[in-house]
Amino acid sequence: MNVAYLNSSEFSFFSCAQDQLEQIIGQLQSDDSMDNEHGDIEKYINQEGQELLRCLLQGWLNLKAANEEHKSCITSTTGELLNHVRSGTTRKLSSLFGEVAVTRKGYSQRNHSSVFPLDADLNLPEDQYSDGLRHRLSKEAIRGSFDNAVEAIDETTGGFIPKRQSLNLVRDVAQDFEPFYEQNRYLQPEETTGLLVLTFDGKGIVMRPGSLRECTQKAAQKSKKLNSRLSPGEKKDRKRMAQVAAVYTVQPHVRTGESIMQTAEEGNVLPFRPPVRNKRVWASVAREAESVIEEAFLEALQRDPGQQRRWVVLIDGLPHQIRLIKKIMKKLKVNATIVMDFIHVLEYLWKAAWCFFDKGDNAVEAWIEERAIKILNGKCSQVAKGIRLSATKRELDNRGGVDKCANYLLKNKERLQYGEALKSGFPIASGVIEGACRHIINDRLDITGARWSLKGAEAILKLRSLKSSGDFDAYWEFHKKKSKQRNYDFLQEN
């Protein structure tokens, strides 16, 4: 490297980084390092390497500050002329590599706070934590507890974020979730003839008392609490229901009831299942269920505004949920086929079966298979009538499961037309939404001992939804642009 370049002003900003690199290399070449195990050297390079990266970032910030344009004045958003210029003002920035200082020019006027154009140019946050640190924290908070996130950042980066600040940062990062999806993600309809499937479910989250819905708070206050353990029903009265939704595309898959109930494996060939495409899943504990369900239909209308495709709504049969879905379909003038999840039907069928069979009786499986095939062929009314007649003929004393199953089949027979659904290739099991409930909620918000505030739970749900839908990276770029607009709107005037 020639001397002229080494002595240039541009390179001098990185002299600290150069000194650090030479120190690392010198240590690695020393006789002492030859006696170390590779793990010791690896640890040394990691520690000192963080400082090298910090020096590089600090050098670049110093170079940026040296090249900042000096303006005689700038105009604030309120139209005031800011002509008092101060050079050399600094602020701290906690980065992935450690703490650095940002030096820049400030423009102010009497009775007016200072404005820093370089802060806007760099898109610095209002607090001290860098974009990289915020991104890393968001990813860690998605995976596990905040305690683990703080520990992971402390151990694997040169930065540190206390737990309380971590909570606030995650909420800040999640605030642009609705605007991100409100923009037309599908500027053109999906180019496919596949089925457009919407599916919904609910899942309870254990909340702090102040974050429960009013009716749940009243129930919790009425429950008689014991000092040494949870009282009966107390756990139930500590949860707030989150609404979970999913929208996806899948090709029709025509099959028969017999093929679905066939349990014997034929060789090592797995049955074909069309892959789910363009899946978006999300959940909200703060918003009402009706709002989330309507959002799902609006997402579907972006994908198929002319309703040229077959729409399927797959649900588990909760009456309140069905009423909301029909209300929104009428409001948006949407036509869709509502299908009940077959797994829930099987659960009722098993409850009825144990009224006829003793526990451990292997004959129960053949009984279940026979009636399940009839239901899949569109004969749910006949099955309901048959099991009731059998219970009456046998004079069963314990026939509660039979009556519940029969009532369920008759009440929902409009949504149990599986014969037509299978011929049309519709999905009849809600595995997608059940998986979403497990992944978005259970795996993170249902960890042992977790008690959530409303804002905290909602923020984590949004970030996990983005991750599950494959939209996190696109959202991050959108969030950075929105943050710049919020923090540095004065740029519009200059």
C-alpha positions as CSV (number, residue, x, y, z in Angstrom):
1,M,0.0,0.0,0.0
2,N,1.6,3.3,-1.0
3,V,2.5,6.0,1.5
4,A,0.3,8.7,-0.1
5,Y,-2.8,6.6,0.5
6,L,-1.8,5.8,4.1
7,N,-1.4,9.5,4.9
8,S,-4.6,10.6,3.2
9,S,-7.4,12.2,5.3
10,E,-9.9,9.5,4.3
11,F,-7.8,6.7,5.6
12,S,-7.0,8.5,8.9
13,F,-10.6,8.0,10.0
14,F,-9.9,4.2,10.1
15,S,-6.5,4.4,11.8
16,C,-8.1,3.0,15.0
17,A,-9.4,0.0,13.1
18,Q,-6.0,-0.5,11.5
19,D,-4.3,-0.4,14.9
20,Q,-6.8,-2.9,16.3
21,L,-6.2,-5.3,13.3
22,E,-2.4,-5.1,13.7
23,Q,-2.8,-5.8,17.4
24,I,-4.9,-8.9,16.6
25,I,-2.5,-10.1,14.0
26,G,0.5,-9.5,16.3
27,Q,-1.1,-11.5,19.1
28,L,-1.8,-14.4,16.7
29,Q,1.8,-14.4,15.5
30,S,3.2,-14.3,19.0
31,D,4.9,-17.3,20.7
32,D,2.3,-17.2,23.5
33,S,-0.6,-17.9,21.0
34,M,1.2,-21.0,19.8
35,D,0.6,-22.7,23.1
36,N,-3.1,-22.0,23.1
37,E,-5.9,-24.4,22.1
38,H,-8.0,-23.4,19.1
39,G,-10.9,-22.6,21.4
40,D,-8.9,-20.0,23.2
41,I,-7.9,-18.4,20.0
42,E,-11.4,-18.5,18.7
43,K,-12.6,-16.7,21.8
44,Y,-9.9,-14.1,21.5
45,I,-10.7,-13.3,17.8
46,N,-14.4,-13.1,18.6
47,Q,-13.8,-10.6,21.4
48,E,-11.2,-8.5,19.7
49,G,-13.0,-8.8,16.4
50,Q,-16.0,-7.1,17.8
51,E,-13.8,-4.1,18.8
52,L,-12.3,-4.1,15.2
53,L,-15.8,-3.9,13.8
54,R,-16.8,-1.2,16.2
55,C,-13.7,0.8,15.1
56,L,-14.7,0.4,11.5
57,L,-18.2,1.7,12.2
58,Q,-16.9,4.6,14.2
59,G,-14.4,5.5,11.5
60,W,-17.2,5.5,8.9
61,L,-19.4,7.7,11.1
62,N,-16.5,10.1,11.6
63,L,-15.9,10.3,7.9
64,K,-19.6,10.9,7.3
65,A,-19.5,13.7,9.9
66,A,-16.4,15.3,8.2
67,N,-18.1,15.4,4.9
68,E,-21.4,16.8,6.2
69,E,-22.5,19.8,4.2
70,H,-22.5,23.1,6.2
71,K,-25.7,25.1,5.6
72,S,-26.3,28.6,6.6
73,C,-29.8,27.7,7.8
74,I,-32.6,25.2,7.4
75,T,-36.4,25.7,7.6
76,S,-38.4,23.8,10.2
77,T,-41.7,22.1,9.5
78,T,-43.4,25.1,11.2
79,G,-41.7,27.5,8.8
80,E,-39.2,28.9,11.2
81,L,-35.7,29.7,10.0
82,L,-33.0,27.8,12.0
83,N,-29.8,29.7,11.5
84,H,-27.9,29.0,14.7
85,V,-25.4,26.3,13.7
86,R,-23.5,24.2,16.2
87,S,-20.7,21.9,15.0
88,G,-19.4,18.9,16.9
89,T,-22.5,17.9,18.7
90,T,-22.5,14.2,19.5
91,R,-24.9,11.4,20.5
92,K,-24.4,7.8,21.5
93,L,-25.4,4.9,19.3
94,S,-25.4,1.3,20.7
95,S,-24.6,-1.0,17.8
96,L,-24.1,-4.7,17.2
97,F,-20.4,-4.1,17.7
98,G,-20.5,-1.8,20.8
99,E,-21.1,1.8,21.6
100,V,-20.1,4.5,19.0
101,A,-20.5,8.2,18.9
102,V,-22.3,10.1,16.1
103,T,-20.9,13.6,15.5
104,R,-23.0,16.1,13.5
105,K,-24.1,19.7,13.0
106,G,-27.2,21.0,14.8
107,Y,-29.5,23.8,13.6
108,S,-31.6,25.7,16.1
109,Q,-33.2,29.0,17.0
110,R,-34.3,30.5,20.3
111,N,-37.3,28.6,21.8
112,H,-36.9,25.9,19.2
113,S,-35.3,22.5,19.7
114,S,-32.3,21.6,17.6
115,V,-32.6,19.7,14.3
116,F,-29.8,17.4,13.0
117,P,-29.9,16.7,9.2
118,L,-27.2,14.0,9.5
119,D,-29.4,12.1,11.9
120,A,-32.1,12.0,9.2
121,D,-29.6,11.1,6.5
122,L,-28.4,8.1,8.6
123,N,-32.0,7.4,9.7
124,L,-31.0,7.1,13.3
125,P,-33.7,6.1,15.8
126,E,-35.0,8.4,18.5
127,D,-33.4,6.2,21.1
128,Q,-29.8,5.0,21.3
129,Y,-30.2,1.5,19.7
130,S,-29.1,0.9,16.1
131,D,-31.0,-0.6,13.3
132,G,-28.9,-3.8,13.5
133,L,-29.4,-4.2,17.2
134,R,-33.2,-3.6,16.9
135,H,-33.4,-6.2,14.1
136,R,-31.4,-8.7,16.1
137,L,-33.6,-8.2,19.2
138,S,-36.8,-8.6,17.1
139,K,-35.6,-11.9,15.8
140,E,-34.5,-13.1,19.2
141,A,-37.8,-12.0,20.8
142,I,-39.7,-13.9,18.2
143,R,-37.9,-17.1,19.1
144,G,-38.0,-17.1,22.9
145,S,-38.4,-15.1,26.1
146,F,-37.1,-11.6,26.6
147,D,-34.7,-12.8,29.2
148,N,-33.2,-15.2,26.6
149,A,-33.2,-12.5,24.0
150,V,-31.2,-10.1,26.3
151,E,-28.8,-12.9,27.1
152,A,-28.3,-13.9,23.5
153,I,-27.5,-10.3,22.4
154,D,-25.1,-9.8,25.3
155,E,-23.2,-13.1,24.6
156,T,-23.1,-13.0,20.8
157,T,-22.7,-9.2,20.0
158,G,-20.9,-6.2,21.3
159,G,-24.2,-4.6,22.2
160,F,-26.5,-4.8,25.2
161,I,-30.2,-3.9,25.7
162,P,-31.8,-4.1,29.1
163,K,-35.1,-6.1,29.4
164,R,-37.4,-3.1,29.9
165,Q,-35.9,-1.3,26.9
166,S,-36.3,-4.6,24.9
167,L,-40.0,-4.7,25.6
168,N,-40.4,-1.1,24.4
169,L,-38.3,-1.7,21.3
170,V,-40.4,-4.7,20.2
171,R,-43.6,-2.7,20.5
172,D,-42.0,0.1,18.5
173,V,-40.9,-2.3,15.7
174,A,-44.4,-3.9,15.5
175,Q,-46.3,-0.6,15.1
176,D,-46.4,-0.6,11.3
177,F,-48.0,-4.0,10.9
178,E,-51.5,-2.8,9.8
179,P,-50.2,-0.1,7.4
180,F,-47.9,-2.7,5.8
181,Y,-50.8,-5.0,5.0
182,E,-53.2,-2.3,4.2
183,Q,-51.2,-1.2,1.1
184,N,-52.1,-3.3,-1.9
185,R,-49.7,-6.2,-1.7
186,Y,-51.3,-7.7,-4.7
187,L,-51.3,-5.0,-7.3
188,Q,-52.4,-7.7,-9.8
189,P,-54.7,-10.6,-8.9
190,E,-53.0,-13.9,-8.3
191,E,-52.5,-15.7,-11.6
192,T,-53.9,-19.1,-10.6
193,T,-57.1,-21.0,-10.8
194,G,-56.5,-22.7,-7.4
195,L,-58.8,-22.6,-4.5
196,L,-58.7,-19.5,-2.3
197,V,-59.0,-20.7,1.3
198,L,-59.8,-18.7,4.4
199,T,-59.6,-20.3,7.8
200,F,-60.1,-19.0,11.4
201,D,-59.6,-20.1,15.0
202,G,-59.3,-18.7,18.5
203,K,-56.7,-19.3,21.2
204,G,-56.5,-18.0,24.7
205,I,-53.5,-16.2,26.1
206,V,-52.8,-15.8,29.8
207,M,-52.8,-12.1,30.5
208,R,-52.1,-9.7,33.4
209,P,-55.3,-8.7,35.2
210,G,-55.5,-5.2,33.7
211,S,-55.3,-6.6,30.2
212,L,-58.3,-9.0,30.4
213,R,-61.5,-8.1,28.7
214,E,-64.1,-6.6,31.0
215,C,-66.3,-9.7,31.2
216,T,-63.3,-11.9,32.1
217,Q,-62.1,-9.4,34.7
218,K,-65.5,-9.6,36.4
219,A,-65.4,-13.4,36.4
220,A,-61.9,-13.4,37.8
221,Q,-62.9,-11.1,40.6
222,K,-65.9,-13.3,41.5
223,S,-63.9,-16.5,41.7
224,K,-62.9,-17.5,45.2
225,K,-59.2,-17.7,45.4
226,L,-57.1,-20.0,47.6
227,N,-53.8,-18.9,49.1
228,S,-51.7,-22.0,48.4
229,R,-52.9,-23.0,44.9
230,L,-55.1,-21.9,41.9
231,S,-58.8,-22.1,42.6
232,P,-61.1,-24.1,40.3
233,G,-61.7,-21.9,37.2
234,E,-59.1,-19.4,38.1
235,K,-56.8,-20.3,35.3
236,K,-59.7,-20.0,32.8
237,D,-60.4,-16.5,34.0
238,R,-56.9,-15.3,33.3
239,K,-57.0,-15.7,29.6
240,R,-57.9,-13.3,26.7
241,M,-58.9,-14.8,23.4
242,A,-56.8,-14.1,20.4
243,Q,-58.3,-14.4,16.9
244,V,-56.2,-16.3,14.4
245,A,-56.6,-16.1,10.6
246,A,-55.0,-17.6,7.6
247,V,-55.4,-17.1,3.8
248,Y,-53.8,-19.3,1.3
249,T,-54.0,-20.8,-2.2
250,V,-54.1,-24.5,-2.9
251,Q,-55.0,-26.6,-6.0
252,P,-58.1,-28.8,-5.8
253,H,-57.5,-32.3,-4.5
254,V,-60.3,-34.7,-5.4
255,R,-60.6,-37.8,-3.2
256,T,-63.1,-40.1,-1.6
257,G,-64.3,-40.8,2.0
258,E,-62.8,-44.3,1.8
259,S,-59.3,-42.9,0.8
260,I,-59.3,-40.5,3.7
261,M,-60.3,-43.1,6.3
262,Q,-58.0,-45.8,5.0
263,T,-55.4,-46.4,7.7
264,A,-53.4,-49.3,6.2
265,E,-50.1,-48.2,4.5
266,E,-49.6,-49.4,1.0
267,G,-45.8,-49.8,0.5
268,N,-43.7,-46.7,1.0
269,V,-45.7,-44.4,-1.3
270,L,-47.1,-41.4,0.5
271,P,-50.5,-40.0,-0.6
272,F,-50.3,-36.9,-2.8
273,R,-51.2,-33.6,-1.1
274,P,-51.1,-30.3,-3.1
275,P,-48.8,-27.8,-1.5
276,V,-50.2,-24.7,0.2
277,R,-49.0,-21.5,-1.6
278,N,-48.9,-17.8,-0.8
279,K,-49.9,-18.5,2.8
280,R,-50.4,-15.6,5.1
281,V,-51.2,-16.2,8.8
282,W,-51.7,-13.7,11.6
283,A,-53.3,-13.2,15.0
284,S,-54.5,-10.4,17.2
285,V,-55.4,-10.3,20.9
286,A,-56.1,-6.6,21.0
287,R,-58.5,-6.3,18.1
288,E,-62.0,-7.8,18.1
289,A,-62.5,-11.1,16.2
290,E,-64.8,-9.3,13.6
291,S,-62.0,-7.0,12.6
292,V,-59.5,-9.8,12.1
293,I,-62.0,-11.9,10.1
294,E,-62.9,-8.9,7.9
295,E,-59.2,-8.3,7.3
296,A,-58.8,-11.8,6.0
297,F,-61.7,-11.3,3.5
298,L,-60.1,-8.0,2.4
299,E,-56.8,-9.9,1.8
300,A,-58.7,-12.5,-0.2
301,L,-60.3,-9.7,-2.3
302,Q,-56.9,-8.3,-3.1
303,R,-55.9,-11.7,-4.5
304,D,-59.2,-12.3,-6.4
305,P,-61.1,-9.0,-6.7
306,G,-63.5,-10.4,-9.3
307,Q,-64.2,-13.6,-7.3
308,Q,-63.4,-15.7,-10.3
309,R,-62.0,-18.6,-8.2
310,R,-63.7,-21.0,-5.8
311,W,-63.6,-19.6,-2.2
312,V,-63.6,-21.9,0.8
313,V,-64.0,-20.9,4.4
314,L,-62.7,-23.6,6.8
315,I,-63.8,-23.4,10.4
316,D,-64.2,-25.4,13.6
317,G,-67.9,-24.7,14.2
318,L,-67.9,-22.0,16.9
319,P,-71.4,-20.4,16.6
320,H,-70.2,-16.9,17.3
321,Q,-67.5,-17.3,14.7
322,I,-70.0,-18.5,12.1
323,R,-72.3,-15.5,12.7
324,L,-69.4,-13.1,12.2
325,I,-68.3,-14.8,9.0
326,K,-71.7,-14.7,7.5
327,K,-72.1,-11.1,8.6
328,I,-68.9,-10.0,6.9
329,M,-69.6,-12.1,3.7
330,K,-72.9,-10.2,3.4
331,K,-71.3,-6.9,4.0
332,L,-68.6,-7.4,1.4
333,K,-70.9,-9.3,-1.0
334,V,-68.7,-12.4,-1.0
335,N,-69.7,-15.9,-2.0
336,A,-67.9,-18.7,-0.4
337,T,-68.5,-22.3,0.7
338,I,-68.2,-22.8,4.4
339,V,-66.8,-26.2,5.4
340,M,-66.6,-27.6,9.0
341,D,-63.3,-29.1,10.1
342,F,-63.6,-32.9,9.8
343,I,-61.2,-33.4,12.7
344,H,-63.8,-31.8,15.1
345,V,-66.5,-34.1,13.7
346,L,-64.3,-37.1,14.5
347,E,-63.9,-35.9,18.1
348,Y,-67.6,-35.9,18.6
349,L,-67.9,-39.3,16.9
350,W,-65.3,-40.7,19.3
351,K,-67.2,-39.4,22.3
352,A,-70.3,-41.2,21.0
353,A,-68.3,-44.4,20.4
354,W,-67.3,-44.7,24.0
355,C,-70.9,-44.9,25.0
356,F,-71.1,-48.2,23.1
357,F,-67.7,-49.7,23.8
358,D,-65.5,-50.3,26.8
359,K,-62.1,-48.6,27.0
360,G,-59.5,-50.7,25.1
361,D,-62.0,-52.5,22.9
362,N,-60.4,-52.7,19.4
363,A,-63.7,-53.0,17.7
364,V,-64.3,-49.3,18.2
365,E,-62.0,-48.3,15.4
366,A,-64.1,-50.2,12.8
367,W,-67.2,-48.6,14.2
368,I,-65.7,-45.1,13.9
369,E,-64.4,-45.8,10.3
370,E,-67.8,-47.0,9.1
371,R,-69.7,-43.9,10.4
372,A,-66.9,-41.5,9.4
373,I,-67.1,-42.7,5.8
374,K,-70.9,-42.2,5.8
375,I,-70.4,-38.7,7.0
376,L,-67.7,-38.0,4.4
377,N,-70.2,-39.3,1.8
378,G,-72.7,-36.6,2.9
379,K,-74.9,-38.8,5.1
380,C,-74.5,-37.0,8.5
381,S,-78.2,-37.0,9.2
382,Q,-78.4,-40.8,8.8
383,V,-75.5,-41.3,11.1
384,A,-77.1,-39.0,13.7
385,K,-80.3,-40.9,13.5
386,G,-78.6,-44.3,13.6
387,I,-76.5,-43.7,16.7
388,R,-79.5,-42.4,18.6
389,L,-81.6,-45.4,17.6
390,S,-78.8,-47.7,18.7
391,A,-78.5,-46.0,22.1
392,T,-82.3,-46.2,22.6
393,K,-82.4,-50.0,21.7
394,R,-79.5,-50.8,24.0
395,E,-81.2,-48.7,26.7
396,L,-77.9,-46.9,27.5
397,D,-77.9,-45.0,30.8
398,N,-74.7,-43.0,29.8
399,R,-75.7,-41.7,26.4
400,G,-74.5,-38.1,26.7
401,G,-71.8,-38.4,24.1
402,V,-74.3,-39.9,21.7
403,D,-76.8,-37.1,22.0
404,K,-74.0,-34.4,21.8
405,C,-72.7,-36.0,18.6
406,A,-76.1,-36.3,17.0
407,N,-77.1,-32.7,17.9
408,Y,-73.7,-31.5,16.5
409,L,-74.2,-33.4,13.2
410,L,-77.8,-32.2,12.7
411,K,-77.1,-28.6,13.7
412,N,-74.2,-28.3,11.3
413,K,-75.4,-30.5,8.4
414,E,-75.3,-27.5,6.0
415,R,-71.6,-27.2,6.6
416,L,-71.0,-31.0,6.6
417,Q,-71.6,-31.6,2.9
418,Y,-68.3,-33.5,2.6
419,G,-69.4,-35.5,-0.4
420,E,-69.7,-32.4,-2.5
421,A,-66.6,-30.9,-0.9
422,L,-64.4,-33.9,-1.7
423,K,-65.7,-34.1,-5.3
424,S,-64.7,-30.4,-5.7
425,G,-61.3,-31.0,-4.2
426,F,-61.9,-28.7,-1.2
427,P,-59.8,-29.1,2.0
428,I,-61.8,-30.4,4.9
429,A,-59.3,-30.3,7.8
430,S,-58.0,-27.2,9.4
431,G,-54.4,-28.2,9.8
432,V,-53.1,-24.9,8.5
433,I,-54.9,-22.8,11.2
434,E,-54.2,-25.3,13.9
435,G,-50.5,-25.1,13.1
436,A,-50.7,-21.4,13.1
437,C,-52.2,-21.4,16.6
438,R,-49.4,-23.6,17.8
439,H,-46.6,-21.8,16.1
440,I,-47.7,-18.2,16.5
441,I,-49.2,-18.4,20.0
442,N,-48.4,-21.7,21.9
443,D,-44.7,-21.9,21.1
444,R,-44.0,-18.3,22.3
445,L,-46.8,-16.8,24.3
446,D,-47.8,-20.0,26.2
447,I,-44.3,-20.6,27.7
448,T,-44.3,-21.5,31.4
449,G,-44.9,-18.5,33.7
450,A,-45.7,-16.0,31.0
451,R,-48.2,-13.3,31.9
452,W,-48.7,-10.8,29.1
453,S,-49.7,-7.1,28.9
454,L,-52.0,-6.3,26.0
455,K,-49.5,-4.2,24.1
456,G,-46.7,-6.7,24.7
457,A,-48.7,-9.7,23.5
458,E,-50.0,-7.9,20.5
459,A,-46.4,-6.9,19.4
460,I,-45.1,-10.4,19.6
461,L,-48.1,-11.8,17.7
462,K,-47.5,-9.3,14.9
463,L,-43.8,-10.1,14.6
464,R,-44.4,-13.9,14.8
465,S,-47.1,-13.5,12.1
466,L,-44.7,-11.7,9.8
467,K,-42.1,-14.4,10.3
468,S,-44.6,-17.2,9.7
469,S,-45.9,-15.5,6.5
470,G,-42.4,-14.9,5.1
471,D,-42.9,-11.1,5.2
472,F,-40.5,-10.1,7.9
473,D,-37.7,-8.8,5.7
474,A,-40.1,-6.9,3.5
475,Y,-41.8,-5.5,6.6
476,W,-38.4,-4.4,8.0
477,E,-37.7,-2.2,5.0
478,F,-41.2,-0.8,5.2
479,H,-40.8,-0.1,8.9
480,K,-37.6,1.8,8.4
481,K,-39.2,4.0,5.8
482,K,-42.1,4.7,8.1
483,S,-39.8,5.5,11.0
484,K,-37.9,8.0,8.9
485,Q,-41.1,9.7,8.0
486,R,-42.2,9.9,11.7
487,N,-38.8,11.0,13.0
488,Y,-37.6,13.3,10.3
489,D,-40.6,14.9,8.6
490,F,-38.6,18.2,8.5
491,L,-36.8,16.7,5.5
492,Q,-39.9,17.4,3.4
493,E,-39.3,21.1,3.8
494,N,-35.6,21.1,2.8
